[in-house]
Amino acid sequence: MSTSVWLLSLSIKFGMQTSLTDPALWHRIHFGFTITYHYLFPQLTMGLVWFLVYWKWQALRTGEEKYNRAARFWARIFGLNFAVGVVTGIPMEFQFGTNWAAFSKYSGAVIGQTLAMEGMFAFFLESAFIGALIWGEKRLGPRNHFLVAVGVATGSWLSGGFILVTNAFMQHPVGYAVGSNGTLALADVWAFLLNPWALVQYAHNQCAALVTGSFVISAVGAFYALRGKHSEQARVYLNTGTLVGLVASLLVAFPTGDAQAKMVGAHQPAALAAMEGLFQGTRLADVTVIGQPNVSEQRLENPIPLPGLLSFLAYGTFQSYVRGLNEFPKDTWPDNLELLYYAFHLMITLGTIFILIMAWANWKRWRGRLESSTALLWVLMLAFPFPYIANSLGWMTAELGRQPWLVYGLFRTANGYSQVVSAGDTIFTLIGFVGLYFVLGLLFLYLTGREIYNGPHDPDPAPNPQVAPA
């Protein structure tokens, strides 16, 4: 996982109600594009890597070759995904200086700590072992190869942890001091590393990555089952993917999603109100199943409410008072209420669909009919893009909700971009990134598609002792 994942926190994610000539808009769109594209890859590496560990452990425990074959096949997919993640992550390192120099100057003494830890301790650990994971099985032997898989998984998830600690500081700053020159300094390293927001956000994000990995593995298993090829491997992928997918989808909703909602309610009440289109504060505040926020008239149109549920989810009781947007100064409102509202509600809708799909799959699996359920196999095969969409929507919700702040309550986004980089320069480089990443994406899809089409390598057939060699 590249160092730059955390910088989702700088992005606008496609919208900002301001002039098209404003350089801040284009800096945010620029990073919004590059980080959204980049995070397509780390979420799969983090979601896939523990499957590799599990299959290597099963191979050691049972001696069954099917688990080694599964690990070898998915290690190749993992390697391709990891490589593109690194390539798309490196350019964002330079955006600290080229696009967000003022922000780096203000907060670099704090956020630089965990970014350095991520690079030195986590990313290098993952990178050092990944080659041995893909090519070193015969030389290392079964037990050492299993330990290599554990090393890759540990590095991947440590990387995510350091990144999310950094992002959590921007959402809920703790452990800092303000220096005499007005910039931030690290005052309490343990308060910074053990930020309660970071702990909740990490659990929620990693469970969501497992959902992505589960759906991708299940989709490939369904593809093979529908084609009638690699039937043993299809069974392994479907059984493992759907089981982990159900557990991870449930954990994303509760307790991690519930805890995240309570964290937002406690520390970002304006974001909570914007996420539900709540303009007037009230007790028994509703969660809206569907509706359209009308910002100019400050109301929610055509709502289908679930009475009292927002009060309960955010503060633990149905009678809890939820503050409306009108109780906050307008210059502290999230600056794209409509996009924030729809991103949040689409994320929740997709998360519910994931639970239903995986519950259906596990019911069929328990009855021994998963591989013969053609309609369900088609659903599993075609559903794999939607966790990517849901993860992007989740980060849009988090980052749009934090606006207009880069560091919540301390430093505004409008003050963080590089003043010497014009809107025209930013648009020019954005066009270049779009073209380059389009070509890179086609290459990735071709290579990954070729691996999936060819499938896991079948073991050499055993010689027939009744047939003499020619």
C-alpha positions, -999 to 999 in steps of 0.1 A, spaced: 0 0 0 15 33 -10 22 61 14 -2 84 -3 -35 67 4 -42 89 34 -43 120 12 -78 112 3 -83 138 30 -72 166 6 -96 158 -22 -129 174 -31 -141 143 -49 -155 160 -80 -174 190 -67 -170 224 -51 -194 253 -52 -169 280 -63 -156 296 -95 -140 275 -122 -111 299 -122 -103 292 -85 -70 273 -83 -82 256 -51 -110 239 -70 -85 224 -96 -60 214 -69 -88 195 -52 -101 179 -83 -66 169 -93 -60 151 -61 -95 138 -60 -89 120 -93 -54 107 -85 -63 94 -51 -96 78 -61 -79 60 -89 -50 49 -67 -72 36 -39 -88 11 -63 -56 -10 -58 -47 -9 -21 -82 -19 -11 -78 -51 -30 -43 -59 -17 -54 -53 19 -86 -73 13 -68 -102 -5 -37 -107 15 -52 -125 45 -69 -150 21 -33 -159 10 -23 -164 46 -54 -186 52 -48 -208 22 -11 -212 30 -21 -222 65 -47 -247 53 -21 -262 29 3 -267 59 -24 -281 81 -41 -305 56 -15 -311 30 -41 -305 3 -26 -291 -29 -57 -272 -38 -50 -245 -12 -14 -240 -25 -28 -236 -60 -53 -210 -47 -25 -191 -30 -2 -192 -60 -29 -180 -84 -41 -151 -62 -5 -142 -53 0 -133 -90 -31 -112 -90 -19 -96 -58 15 -88 -74 -1 -71 -104 -24 -51 -81 4 -41 -58 27 -29 -87 0 -6 -101 -8 7 -66 28 17 -61 31 33 -96 -1 54 -90 9 62 -54 44 77 -61 32 108 -80 11 118 -50 42 122 -29 52 151 -50 18 168 -45 28 177 -10 50 203 -25 35 209 -59 -2 212 -49 -4 215 -11 28 232 0 10 255 25 -7 225 42 27 206 43 43 236 60 15 239 85 11 203 96 42 185 83 58 182 117 29 161 129 17 141 99 53 135 87 58 112 117 33 85 106 41 89 69 77 82 77 67 52 98 46 39 70 74 41 45 102 27 67 84 1 87 53 -11 68 57 -4 31 93 -17 30 82 -48 50 55 -56 25 77 -49 -5 106 -70 8 85 -101 11 62 -98 -19 88 -112 -44 94 -142 -21 57 -147 -19 53 -149 -57 85 -166 -68 101 -182 -37 78 -211 -28 101 -239 -40 132 -224 -25 117 -215 9 96 -245 16 60 -247 29 66 -234 64 88 -204 54 66 -196 25 36 -194 50 57 -170 71 64 -148 41 27 -145 35 22 -134 71 50 -108 66 33 -94 35 -1 -93 53 14 -76 83 32 -50 62 0 -43 42 -22 -38 72 5 -18 91 7 5 61 -30 10 62 -28 17 100 -2 45 97 -21 61 68 -53 61 87 -38 75 118 -26 104 97 -61 109 82 -77 106 116 -56 135 128 -71 156 100 -106 145 110 -101 148 148 -67 165 157 -52 153 190 -17 152 205 -5 185 189 7 219 200 8 252 181 43 266 177 53 302 180 53 305 142 17 292 140 25 258 127 17 225 144 41 203 164 37 169 179 32 172 216 20 137 226 30 108 203 8 82 220 -23 104 219 -16 110 182 -11 72 174 -40 61 196 -65 87 184 -99 72 191 -110 83 156 -81 63 141 -90 31 159 -126 32 147 -117 44 112 -91 16 108 -115 -11 118 -142 2 95 -118 7 65 -101 -27 68 -134 -45 70 -145 -27 39 -113 -38 22 -121 -74 31 -155 -69 15 -137 -59 -17 -114 -89 -16 -143 -113 -8 -164 -101 -37 -135 -103 -62 -126 -138 -51 -162 -149 -52 -166 -134 -87 -137 -153 -101 -150 -185 -85 -185 -178 -100 -168 -172 -134 -151 -206 -134 -182 -224 -121 -203 -209 -149 -177 -219 -175 -174 -254 -160 -137 -251 -156 -113 -253 -126 -142 -267 -106 -121 -275 -75 -106 -241 -74 -140 -225 -81 -153 -243 -50 -124 -230 -29 -129 -194 -40 -167 -195 -36 -167 -212 -2 -140 -189 13 -151 -157 -5 -188 -159 4 -181 -168 41 -156 -140 47 -178 -117 26 -208 -121 48 -188 -116 80 -170 -86 67 -202 -70 53 -219 -73 87 -188 -59 105 -188 -29 81 -223 -21 92 -220 -30 129 -201 -24 151 -176 -5 130 -200 16 109 -221 23 140 -190 34 159 -180 57 130 -214 73 130 -212 80 167 -177 95 162 -190 119 136 -219 128 158 -196 136 187 -169 155 168 -183 167 135 -220 174 141 -223 197 111 -211 168 89 -237 145 105 -265 170 98 -253 174 62 -252 136 56 -289 134 64 -300 167 50 -311 179 84 -314 217 85 -335 221 116 -323 204 148 -347 180 165 -352 151 189 -363 118 173 -342 128 142 -350 106 112 -327 85 90 -340 91 55 -342 61 32 -345 83 2 -350 120 -4 -335 150 -22 -318 179 -3 -329 214 -14 -302 236 -1 -316 269 -13 -349 262 6 -332 243 34 -354 213 33 -354 177 23 -379 169 -5 -399 137 -9 -383 120 22 -391 84 33 -380 86 69 -372 60 96 -383 80 127 -358 85 155 -331 63 140 -305 91 135 -308 101 171 -303 65 182 -274 58 158 -255 90 165 -261 93 203 -275 61 216 -311 70 224 -341 79 203 -347 110 224 -313 125 217 -312 159 202 -294 161 168 -283 196 158 -293 209 124 -272 228 99 -289 261 108 -272 259 143 -238 262 127 -222 292 109 -227 288 71 -189 291 65 -184 259 85 -210 238 65 -196 211 42 -192 229 9 -210 203 -13 -241 192 7 -258 174 -22 -228 153 -32 -221 145 5 -258 135 10 -260 112 -20 -225 97 -14 -235 87 21 -269 72 11 -256 53 -18 -228 39 4 -254 27 29 -276 12 2 -247 -7 -13 -236 -20 21 -271 -34 27 -271 -51 -7 -238 -67 0 -252 -82 32 -282 -96 13 -261 -110 -15 -237 -128 8 -265 -140 31 -281 -156 0 -248 -171 -11 -242 -186 23 -277 -200 25 -271 -218 -8 -236 -229 3 -250 -244 36 -275 -263 15 -248 -275 -9 -263 -257 -39 -241 -227 -44 -222 -240 -74 -254 -251 -91 -273 -218 -86 -268 -202 -119 -287 -170 -111 -267 -164 -79 -234 -172 -97 -242 -145 -122 -250 -120 -94 -217 -128 -77 -197 -125 -109 -212 -92 -119 -213 -77 -84 -175 -73 -79 -172 -36 -90 -197 -24 -64 -175 -27 -34 -150 -5 -52 -178 20 -57 -189 17 -21 -154 23 -8 -150 54 -29 -183 67 -17 -173 60 19 -142 81 15 -162 108 -3 -185 109 27 -156 112 52 -137 138 32 -166 160 20 -179 159 56 -147 173 69 -148 203 46 -141 232 47 -112 221 69 -80 203 60 -73 198 97 -107 200 113 -114 232 132 -78 244 128 -68 249 91 -90 255 62 -87 239 28 -87 273 10 -55 281 28 -37 248 21 -29 248 -16 2 261 -34 -4 297 -43 22 298 -70 7 269 -90 -20 284 -113 -53 268 -123 -40 264 -158 -9 244 -147 -31 222 -125 -56 215 -153 -27 207 -177 -12 181 -154 -46 167 -146 -52 160 -183 -18 143 -184 -27 121 -154 -60 111 -169 -44 100 -202 -15 81 -184 -38 64 -160 -62 54 -187 -34 36 -205 -21 21 -173 -56 9 -164 -60 -8 -198 -26 -26 -193 -36 -37 -158 -70 -50 -170 -53 -69 -198 -27 -86 -176 -52 -94 -149 -78 -106 -173 -53 -129 -189 -44 -144 -156 -80 -150 -147 -88 -164 -182 -59 -188 -181 -68 -198 -145 -48 -215 -118 -22 -239 -132 -33 -275 -130 -8 -300 -115 9 -324 -138 -12 -355 -142 1 -386 -124 14 -413 -148 -8 -442 -154 11 -473 -142 -9 -496 -165 3 -478 -197 39 -485 -207 59 -456 -221 64 -456 -258 
